[in-house]
């Protein structure tokens, strides 16, 4: 049986999303057309989904803004010269949940590889130039190890996609509350890695690292989390409805 054809009338009920019949089933697998799932080799489907996931991350990097000075309640945030505002966090988490751990990590690794070899796919710096090269993450300068300011976020993408993808394989993406929790865990992983790395790279105190690496992004990330928590269960509902329609169409005598 093809991976995309794992949904059966026994495990697809009106009460909720489908159960897994063999191995982890992701939303990407469930959304694939049945004919494509049956005819395309597994490696070809995986390669296509990984390429799409990497493309989403690249698109997120191209939506880049320098964070301006702002006032968040009693907290004043100066112009952020270290970390830009992008859609990549959303892209990483959503792709991980959509594809699962193995393919989500592969898509993120492909994205990082493209940037490391020189393609301009990393978020733009304050001058508006998209980043590229290993220097964005780490490099050697005069025998001294130098960390790129945003390198921790990029490496955090890998771990976050693995964790969120695995949680999705275990069904966390099928209900809004658990989907929100999975995305929250992934976001925390990215920021723990990113802020810690930023503090070391720019020699910032913990308070300044949070000022430049976390606080400006929280309002937008809350919206991203809510969007993901809504879209993923909605996708499963669409799959459930499609399967129910298919059963109804075959009900009755021939």
C-alpha angles and dihedrals in degrees: 000000000000119000092241091055099059096113115102135179089250096057098035110078136162089244094073149313123330123280121234117261099181126008125329114326116202130198090251090058092048094049095052113107111257094238092053092047091052099042105036118078115249093244091053093052091048093048092050093049092047091051091050091049092051090048090054090054091049090050089051091053091054090058093074131152133176107239108243126215110283144170117233104186106294092347119095116201119196125214106297110236095170112049125031127210112252141155092244098104090058090045094051095047096042093046092049092052093044097048104028129236102300098045093036091056090044091053091049092046090050090051092050092047092053090052095045093053090055111272112136098243102122122096116281122258124231090281091060096248115134113240127242141162134054088282087078087068107024140334143168119252118182091337091309124116110238122193122212113236094237097035093102092057091051092051090043088058089067096053094041093052090051095050097042091044092052092048089051090052087055091054101262092129094061101075125046096234095050092040089054090049092050092050090047091053091049092048091050091052092052094049096044089054095039100046094043091050092046092053091054095040096050097029091239129162117246091257093051092045089056090046092056101026107038122009098061092054102047098087092052093043092054088057091047091051092050091048092051092045089055101040099050098053088042089057090053091050089054090051091049091049092048092052092047091052090049091053091047091051091056096043118113132026122328 
